[in-house]
Amino acid sequence: MRKKSFITPLCLNGRGRGKKGVLWSLAIGTLFLASCSKGADCDESFSSSTQNAVLTSPSSESISFATKIESDGSEKVQVSWSVVHGAGGYEYEVKDVTDPEAVVVTVPKDTLDGTSFLFTKAEDTNFEIHVRSLGNSRQNNKEAEEATIVNYSTIIPADIVPQGVDIVEFINSKLGDGSTEQAFELEAGGQYELNKPLDFGNRSITLRGNKKNRPVITYGAEGVIRTGNGLKIKFINFDCTAQAKPLRGVVECSIEGEPALEGPNFGYKDEGYVLQNPVLLQECWFKNVNFGLFHTGTTAWMVRDVRVMDCIVQLSCDGKTFGDGSVIGSYGASNYKNGTQVWRCGIRDITLKNSTFYNTKSNSKNRFFRFSNNNLGNTFGTKDGSATIENCTLIKTYDGKEFGNNTPNTKEYKISFNGNICYDVFRLQKFIQGNCTNTVDQTKNTICGITNAVDGTDKSKWATEENIAFEQTDLTKELDLTQPNGGLNLKPVSGSISTTIGDPRWLE
């Protein structure tokens, strides 16, 4: 039987189909995975009376799904079915049918002796699972002529937000009590305005657009999206040109948290709230971000997990309007639940992958990361935390101030910084601090100083200095939300390392 890295068949022994022990492997699979648990006669599974037959495939009613969490935190789907007596094994296949015009085989046809297999779970995907019974020459049973096909979806059913409505009023009218995750979907290619805060509060929300034809949300001066219990934003483009101070991020934490989400306090009575579930920005573009992409806002929040995946973030930030601003930050909260100012804001885990962050202006005041609390144990009870920044293109973020500030500097904090282009980015070493557990390969990162010379620690530890250049020479060009790749071409054209790393979209 062939083994694939992306799938883990749950076979109950190592014997392949067509060997003498097939019936015994089938019997064991039957015993442990299906038959006994469903009330079948276990003795019959060892000596099936089904002979000289053309088999049928497992019924669709008998096929079930369960989510399995791997040791690395990733998720897989376990597909299981009832035994077909007299079968010599099963053939299986998995297809991604999210786009009916571009079906992708995610798990090629393979065989197994048991009645269960695993495949990698992907969000926002419609799967089609094929399972077919195979013949058994010893009992003269022929394989099923057709596979049973069942569908499995990871797309949460959503309320469709029509164009032309007040997006805040419409969504607020549909919000549930927060007991289950809820989804809202914008129309493909739709144009929306957000002129006041959209605050989801204690609800876990997915806000998505269309993968092939993204809608656009245009922010007004008071436009902002807030969350207090986890938020996934996918396949939407944002025009943030008009967003104004005192707002600090395109996405912020809620003004007030729910009591159930309060931190455990660990002796700090004035500590704020804890946002437990991930904040995810995936396959989105952001035009003219004036201050920050994500910020904890004006209330003291500790955030467990922030992720930016496959995004383009174009900043228009000179540091003059908001001197404490940052792309990812938790600095400067002024509202505390007991009215007393304490510095208890921070983010435990940060993941930035396959994304581009670039600023069209020079900035000597702001930092990419800025936190007000580097002691994660005060809130989470453990100092464990992480920052994973991989395969990103960073341009002028920022060119006159250290890359990070007030980040943890302990062995419990893990940093992975690899595959990144840093063009006119100053002082990485203030973020990648020496006492952290670092997984950083200097030969897999490049750095180039234009406004300031490259810091000596950066080029001796964290990146290789190269004369980085891009296909597009004008790096002040704003993102064009109507054009492929935002009208940009940031393909690296110089440097032996630079031409192989960074945001993968520019290498294709």
C-alpha positions as CSV (number, residue, x, y, z in Angstrom):
1,M,0.0,0.0,0.0
2,R,1.4,3.4,-0.9
3,K,1.9,5.9,1.9
4,K,1.4,9.6,1.3
5,S,2.7,12.4,3.6
6,F,-0.6,14.2,3.5
7,I,-2.8,11.4,4.6
8,T,-2.6,8.9,7.4
9,P,-4.7,5.7,6.7
10,L,-5.9,4.0,9.9
11,C,-5.1,0.5,8.8
12,L,-5.1,-2.0,11.6
13,N,-2.2,-4.1,10.3
14,G,0.5,-3.8,7.7
15,R,-0.7,-6.5,5.3
16,G,-1.7,-5.4,1.9
17,R,-4.6,-6.4,-0.2
18,G,-4.2,-9.6,-2.2
19,K,-2.2,-11.5,0.5
20,K,-3.3,-14.5,2.4
21,G,-4.0,-12.6,5.5
22,V,-6.5,-10.2,3.9
23,L,-9.5,-11.8,5.5
24,W,-7.9,-11.6,8.9
25,S,-7.0,-7.9,8.5
26,L,-10.5,-7.2,7.4
27,A,-11.9,-9.1,10.3
28,I,-9.7,-7.1,12.8
29,G,-10.7,-3.9,11.1
30,T,-14.3,-4.9,11.4
31,L,-13.9,-5.9,15.0
32,F,-12.3,-2.7,16.2
33,L,-13.6,0.0,13.8
34,A,-17.1,-0.9,12.9
35,S,-19.0,-4.2,13.4
36,C,-19.1,-4.7,17.1
37,S,-19.8,-1.1,17.9
38,K,-22.8,-1.2,15.6
39,G,-24.2,-4.4,17.0
40,A,-23.1,-6.8,14.2
41,D,-22.1,-10.4,14.8
42,C,-18.4,-10.3,15.5
43,D,-17.9,-14.0,14.6
44,E,-19.5,-13.4,11.3
45,S,-16.8,-10.8,10.5
46,F,-14.1,-13.5,10.6
47,S,-15.9,-15.8,8.2
48,S,-18.2,-13.9,5.9
49,S,-20.9,-15.9,4.2
50,T,-20.8,-13.4,1.3
51,Q,-19.4,-15.3,-1.7
52,N,-19.5,-15.3,-5.5
53,A,-21.0,-11.8,-5.4
54,V,-20.6,-8.4,-7.0
55,L,-20.1,-6.2,-4.0
56,T,-21.7,-2.8,-3.2
57,S,-19.8,0.1,-1.8
58,P,-20.4,1.3,1.8
59,S,-23.7,3.1,2.1
60,S,-23.6,6.9,2.4
61,E,-25.5,6.6,5.7
62,S,-22.7,4.6,7.2
63,I,-20.0,7.1,6.3
64,S,-19.2,9.5,9.1
65,F,-16.7,12.3,9.9
66,A,-14.8,13.4,12.9
67,T,-12.1,16.0,13.5
68,K,-8.8,14.9,14.9
69,I,-6.3,17.3,16.4
70,E,-2.6,16.4,15.7
71,S,0.2,17.0,18.1
72,D,1.3,20.1,16.2
73,G,-2.1,21.6,16.5
74,S,-3.2,21.0,12.9
75,E,-6.5,19.3,12.2
76,K,-7.4,16.2,10.1
77,V,-10.7,14.7,9.1
78,Q,-11.3,11.1,10.0
79,V,-13.6,9.3,7.5
80,S,-15.1,6.1,8.8
81,W,-17.7,3.6,7.4
82,S,-19.3,0.3,8.2
83,V,-17.7,-2.9,6.9
84,V,-18.9,-4.5,3.7
85,H,-18.9,-8.2,4.3
86,G,-16.8,-10.1,1.8
87,A,-14.8,-7.1,0.7
88,G,-11.0,-7.5,0.3
89,G,-10.4,-3.8,1.2
90,Y,-11.4,-0.4,0.0
91,E,-10.4,2.3,-2.5
92,Y,-10.7,5.9,-1.4
93,E,-10.2,9.3,-3.0
94,V,-10.8,12.9,-1.9
95,K,-11.5,15.9,-4.1
96,D,-11.7,19.6,-3.5
97,V,-14.9,20.7,-5.3
98,T,-15.1,24.2,-3.9
99,D,-14.8,25.6,-7.4
100,P,-16.8,23.2,-9.6
101,E,-15.0,24.5,-12.7
102,A,-11.6,23.7,-11.2
103,V,-11.9,20.4,-9.2
104,V,-8.6,19.5,-7.4
105,V,-7.8,15.9,-6.3
106,T,-6.4,16.5,-2.8
107,V,-6.0,12.8,-1.9
108,P,-5.3,10.6,-5.0
109,K,-6.8,7.1,-5.2
110,D,-5.3,4.6,-2.7
111,T,-6.4,1.4,-1.0
112,L,-6.5,0.2,2.6
113,D,-7.7,-2.9,4.5
114,G,-9.4,-1.0,7.4
115,T,-12.5,1.1,7.4
116,S,-11.1,4.5,8.2
117,F,-8.6,7.1,6.9
118,L,-7.5,10.6,7.6
119,F,-7.0,13.6,5.3
120,T,-5.9,17.2,6.0
121,K,-8.6,19.6,7.0
122,A,-8.8,22.9,5.1
123,E,-11.1,25.7,6.0
124,D,-13.7,27.1,3.6
125,T,-13.6,24.1,1.4
126,N,-16.1,21.7,0.0
127,F,-14.8,18.1,-0.3
128,E,-16.1,15.1,-2.2
129,I,-15.2,11.7,-0.7
130,H,-15.2,8.6,-2.8
131,V,-15.2,5.1,-1.2
132,R,-15.4,1.8,-3.2
133,S,-15.4,-1.8,-2.0
134,L,-12.7,-4.0,-3.5
135,G,-13.1,-7.6,-4.5
136,N,-11.9,-10.7,-2.7
137,S,-10.5,-13.5,-4.9
138,R,-10.5,-16.0,-2.1
139,Q,-14.3,-15.7,-1.8
140,N,-14.8,-15.0,-5.5
141,N,-16.3,-11.6,-4.7
142,K,-16.0,-8.9,-7.4
143,E,-15.3,-5.2,-6.6
144,A,-18.1,-2.7,-6.5
145,E,-18.8,-1.2,-9.9
146,E,-19.3,2.3,-8.4
147,A,-17.9,4.2,-5.5
148,T,-20.2,5.8,-2.9
149,I,-19.7,9.6,-3.0
150,V,-20.4,11.8,0.0
151,N,-19.8,15.5,0.6
152,Y,-18.1,17.2,3.5
153,S,-17.8,20.9,3.9
154,T,-15.8,23.2,6.2
155,I,-17.7,26.2,5.1
156,I,-19.9,27.6,7.9
157,P,-23.4,28.5,6.6
158,A,-23.6,32.3,6.4
159,D,-26.0,35.2,6.3
160,I,-25.6,37.0,3.0
161,V,-25.0,40.8,3.5
162,P,-26.6,42.6,0.5
163,Q,-25.0,45.5,-1.2
164,G,-26.5,48.9,-0.4
165,V,-27.5,48.1,3.2
166,D,-26.0,49.7,6.3
167,I,-23.6,46.9,7.0
168,V,-23.5,47.5,10.8
169,E,-27.3,47.6,11.2
170,F,-27.8,44.6,9.0
171,I,-25.3,42.4,10.8
172,N,-26.4,43.6,14.2
173,S,-29.9,42.5,13.4
174,K,-28.7,39.0,12.6
175,L,-26.3,38.4,15.5
176,G,-27.0,35.5,17.7
177,D,-26.2,35.0,21.4
178,G,-22.6,33.9,20.9
179,S,-23.2,30.2,21.8
180,T,-22.1,29.1,18.4
181,E,-19.7,30.4,15.7
182,Q,-21.6,32.6,13.2
183,A,-20.7,33.6,9.6
184,F,-21.6,36.5,7.4
185,E,-20.8,36.6,3.7
186,L,-20.5,39.7,1.4
187,E,-21.6,39.4,-2.2
188,A,-19.0,38.6,-4.8
189,G,-17.5,41.8,-6.2
190,G,-19.7,43.8,-3.8
191,Q,-19.0,47.4,-2.7
192,Y,-19.7,48.2,1.0
193,E,-19.2,51.2,3.2
194,L,-18.3,51.0,6.9
195,N,-18.8,54.4,8.5
196,K,-19.1,53.4,12.1
197,P,-17.7,50.6,14.4
198,L,-18.8,47.1,13.7
199,D,-18.4,45.4,17.1
200,F,-19.0,41.6,17.4
201,G,-18.5,41.6,21.1
202,N,-18.4,38.2,22.7
203,R,-19.4,36.3,19.5
204,S,-17.1,34.1,17.5
205,I,-17.5,35.4,13.9
206,T,-16.4,34.6,10.4
207,L,-16.7,37.5,8.0
208,R,-15.9,36.4,4.4
209,G,-16.1,37.4,0.8
210,N,-15.6,35.5,-2.4
211,K,-12.2,33.8,-3.3
212,K,-12.4,34.6,-7.0
213,N,-14.1,38.0,-6.9
214,R,-13.4,39.7,-3.6
215,P,-15.8,42.4,-2.3
216,V,-14.4,45.8,-1.0
217,I,-15.2,47.4,2.3
218,T,-14.4,51.2,2.3
219,Y,-13.8,52.6,5.7
220,G,-15.1,56.0,6.7
221,A,-13.5,58.1,9.4
222,E,-15.0,56.0,12.2
223,G,-14.9,52.7,10.4
224,V,-13.4,49.8,12.4
225,I,-14.2,46.1,13.0
226,R,-14.0,45.0,16.7
227,T,-14.0,41.6,18.4
228,G,-14.0,40.2,21.9
229,N,-14.1,36.5,21.2
230,G,-12.3,35.6,18.0
231,L,-12.7,36.8,14.4
232,K,-11.9,35.4,11.0
233,I,-11.9,37.8,8.0
234,K,-11.3,36.1,4.7
235,F,-11.3,37.0,1.0
236,I,-12.2,40.7,1.5
237,N,-10.3,43.9,0.3
238,F,-10.3,47.0,2.4
239,D,-9.8,50.7,1.5
240,C,-8.8,52.3,4.8
241,T,-7.8,55.7,3.3
242,A,-10.4,57.7,5.3
243,Q,-10.0,56.0,8.7
244,A,-9.1,58.6,11.3
245,K,-7.6,59.0,14.8
246,P,-8.3,57.9,17.6
247,L,-8.8,54.5,15.9
248,R,-5.6,52.5,16.1
249,G,-6.2,49.5,13.8
250,V,-8.3,48.2,10.9
251,V,-9.3,45.5,13.4
252,E,-9.4,46.2,17.2
253,C,-10.6,44.5,20.3
254,S,-13.9,45.5,21.7
255,I,-14.3,48.4,24.1
256,E,-15.6,46.2,26.8
257,G,-15.1,42.5,27.4
258,E,-17.5,39.9,28.8
259,P,-16.9,38.7,32.4
260,A,-16.4,35.1,31.1
261,L,-13.4,36.3,29.1
262,E,-11.7,38.1,32.0
263,G,-8.1,37.1,32.6
264,P,-7.2,34.9,35.6
265,N,-5.5,38.0,37.1
266,F,-2.6,36.2,38.8
267,G,-2.4,38.8,41.5
268,Y,-3.1,41.8,39.2
269,K,-6.5,43.0,40.2
270,D,-6.7,45.7,37.6
271,E,-5.8,43.4,34.7
272,G,-8.1,43.7,31.7
273,Y,-9.6,41.0,29.5
274,V,-8.3,38.0,27.6
275,L,-9.3,37.3,23.9
276,Q,-9.2,33.5,23.8
277,N,-9.9,32.6,20.2
278,P,-7.8,33.5,17.1
279,V,-8.0,36.7,15.2
280,L,-7.3,35.7,11.6
281,L,-6.9,37.8,8.5
282,Q,-6.6,35.6,5.4
283,E,-6.3,36.4,1.7
284,C,-7.2,40.1,2.2
285,W,-5.7,43.3,0.8
286,F,-5.5,46.5,2.8
287,K,-5.1,49.8,1.1
288,N,-3.7,53.0,2.9
289,V,-3.6,51.7,6.4
290,N,-3.0,54.9,8.3
291,F,-2.1,53.5,11.7
292,G,-2.2,49.8,12.3
293,L,-3.6,46.6,11.0
294,F,-4.5,44.9,14.3
295,H,-4.5,46.6,17.7
296,T,-5.9,45.8,21.1
297,G,-7.6,49.2,21.0
298,T,-8.3,51.4,24.0
299,T,-9.1,48.7,26.5
300,A,-6.6,46.5,28.3
301,W,-6.7,43.2,26.4
302,M,-4.4,40.2,26.3
303,V,-4.8,38.4,23.0
304,R,-4.0,34.7,22.6
305,D,-3.5,34.4,18.9
306,V,-3.2,36.8,15.9
307,R,-2.6,35.5,12.4
308,V,-2.1,37.2,9.0
309,M,-2.0,34.8,6.1
310,D,-1.6,35.4,2.4
311,C,-2.3,39.1,2.6
312,I,-1.1,42.4,1.1
313,V,-0.9,45.3,3.6
314,Q,-0.1,48.7,2.1
315,L,0.6,51.3,4.8
316,S,0.4,55.0,4.4
317,C,1.9,55.9,7.8
318,D,4.5,58.6,8.5
319,G,4.2,58.4,12.3
320,K,3.1,62.0,12.6
321,T,-0.6,61.4,13.2
322,F,-0.2,58.5,15.6
323,G,3.3,58.3,17.2
324,D,2.5,55.2,19.2
325,G,1.0,53.3,16.2
326,S,2.2,49.9,15.0
327,V,1.2,47.3,12.4
328,I,0.6,44.8,15.2
329,G,0.3,46.3,18.6
330,S,-1.1,46.4,22.1
331,Y,0.3,49.7,23.3
332,G,-1.4,52.7,24.9
333,A,-4.7,51.3,26.3
334,S,-6.5,53.9,28.5
335,N,-9.7,52.2,29.5
336,Y,-9.5,49.7,32.3
337,K,-12.2,47.7,33.9
338,N,-11.5,49.1,37.4
339,G,-10.5,52.6,36.2
340,T,-6.9,52.2,37.3
341,Q,-4.2,52.4,34.7
342,V,-2.0,49.3,34.4
343,W,0.1,48.0,31.6
344,R,-1.3,44.5,31.0
345,C,-1.7,44.4,27.2
346,G,0.1,41.9,25.0
347,I,-0.3,39.2,22.4
348,R,0.8,35.7,23.1
349,D,1.2,34.1,19.7
350,I,1.7,35.9,16.4
351,T,1.8,34.3,12.9
352,L,2.6,36.2,9.7
353,K,3.0,34.0,6.6
354,N,3.1,34.4,2.8
355,S,2.3,38.1,3.0
356,T,3.5,41.5,1.9
357,F,3.7,44.6,4.2
358,Y,4.9,47.8,2.7
359,N,4.8,51.5,3.6
360,T,4.6,54.2,1.0
361,K,6.1,56.8,3.3
362,S,9.2,57.2,5.4
363,N,8.5,56.6,9.2
364,S,11.0,57.2,12.0
365,K,8.5,57.1,14.9
366,N,6.5,53.8,14.6
367,R,7.5,50.2,15.1
368,F,6.1,47.1,13.3
369,F,5.4,45.5,16.7
370,R,4.7,47.4,19.9
371,F,3.5,45.9,23.1
372,S,3.0,47.3,26.6
373,N,3.4,44.0,28.5
374,N,6.1,41.5,27.8
375,N,5.3,39.2,30.8
376,L,2.8,36.8,29.3
377,G,2.7,34.8,32.6
378,N,0.8,37.7,34.3
379,T,-2.2,36.8,32.2
380,F,-1.9,33.3,30.8
381,G,-0.2,31.7,33.8
382,T,2.8,30.7,31.6
383,K,5.5,32.7,29.8
384,D,5.1,30.6,26.7
385,G,4.5,32.5,23.5
386,S,5.6,32.7,19.9
387,A,6.2,34.9,16.9
388,T,6.3,33.1,13.5
389,I,7.2,35.3,10.5
390,E,7.8,33.3,7.4
391,N,7.9,34.0,3.7
392,C,7.0,37.7,4.0
393,T,8.1,40.7,2.0
394,L,8.7,43.7,4.3
395,I,9.3,47.1,2.7
396,K,9.9,50.3,4.8
397,T,8.2,48.9,7.9
398,Y,9.6,51.0,9.3
399,D,12.8,52.6,8.2
400,G,13.7,54.8,11.2
401,K,12.7,53.0,14.3
402,E,13.3,49.5,15.7
403,F,11.2,46.7,14.2
404,G,9.8,45.7,17.6
405,N,9.4,47.0,21.1
406,N,8.7,45.5,24.6
407,T,8.5,42.0,23.3
408,P,9.4,39.0,25.6
409,N,13.0,38.3,26.1
410,T,12.9,34.9,27.8
411,K,13.7,31.3,26.7
412,E,10.0,30.4,26.8
413,Y,9.2,32.8,24.0
414,K,9.9,31.2,20.6
415,I,10.7,33.1,17.4
416,S,10.8,31.7,13.9
417,F,11.9,34.3,11.4
418,N,12.8,32.7,8.0
419,G,12.3,33.3,4.3
420,N,11.8,37.0,4.7
421,I,12.9,40.0,2.6
422,C,13.6,43.1,4.7
423,Y,14.0,46.1,2.5
424,D,14.7,49.3,4.4
425,V,13.6,47.7,7.7
426,F,15.5,48.9,10.7
427,R,16.9,47.0,13.7
428,L,15.3,43.5,13.7
429,Q,17.3,42.7,16.7
430,K,15.1,44.7,19.0
431,F,12.3,42.2,18.2
432,I,14.3,39.0,17.8
433,Q,15.9,39.3,21.2
434,G,18.8,37.2,22.3
435,N,17.3,35.4,25.2
436,C,14.4,34.0,23.2
437,T,14.4,30.5,21.7
438,N,15.1,31.5,18.1
439,T,14.7,29.4,15.0
440,V,16.3,31.9,12.6
441,D,18.5,30.9,9.7
442,Q,20.6,33.9,8.6
443,T,20.9,32.5,5.1
444,K,17.2,32.4,4.6
445,N,16.6,36.1,5.3
446,T,17.9,39.1,3.5
447,I,18.2,42.8,4.5
448,C,19.0,46.0,2.8
449,G,19.3,49.4,4.4
450,I,18.3,52.5,2.3
451,T,17.3,55.2,4.9
452,N,19.6,53.8,7.6
453,A,22.6,51.5,7.5
454,V,21.9,47.9,8.3
455,D,22.3,47.3,12.0
456,G,25.4,45.2,12.7
457,T,23.6,42.6,14.9
458,D,21.0,42.1,12.2
459,K,23.4,41.2,9.5
460,S,25.6,39.1,11.8
461,K,22.7,37.0,13.2
462,W,19.3,37.4,11.6
463,A,19.7,38.2,7.9
464,T,22.2,38.3,5.0
465,E,22.9,41.8,3.7
466,E,22.2,42.1,-0.1
467,N,21.5,44.8,-2.6
468,I,17.8,44.1,-2.9
469,A,15.9,45.3,-5.9
470,F,12.4,44.7,-7.2
471,E,10.9,44.5,-10.7
472,Q,8.7,47.5,-9.7
473,T,11.0,50.4,-8.9
474,D,8.4,52.8,-7.6
475,L,7.8,51.6,-4.0
476,T,5.5,54.5,-3.2
477,K,2.7,53.1,-5.4
478,E,-0.6,52.6,-3.7
479,L,-2.4,49.3,-3.8
480,D,-5.0,49.2,-6.6
481,L,-7.9,47.0,-5.5
482,T,-9.1,46.6,-9.0
483,Q,-6.0,45.0,-10.4
484,P,-4.4,41.5,-10.1
485,N,-2.0,41.5,-7.2
486,G,-3.1,45.0,-6.4
487,G,-1.3,46.3,-9.5
488,L,2.1,45.5,-7.9
489,N,5.1,43.6,-9.1
490,L,7.4,43.1,-6.2
491,K,9.3,40.3,-7.7
492,P,12.9,40.4,-6.4
493,V,15.4,40.7,-9.2
494,S,18.8,40.9,-7.4
495,G,20.5,38.9,-4.7
496,S,21.1,35.2,-4.7
497,I,19.0,34.8,-1.6
498,S,16.4,37.5,-2.2
499,T,15.3,36.1,-5.5
500,T,14.3,32.8,-3.8
501,I,12.4,34.1,-0.7
502,G,9.7,36.5,0.4
503,D,6.0,36.5,-0.3
504,P,5.5,33.5,-2.7
505,R,3.1,35.4,-4.9
506,W,6.0,37.5,-6.3
507,L,8.0,34.4,-7.2
508,E,5.3,32.7,-9.3
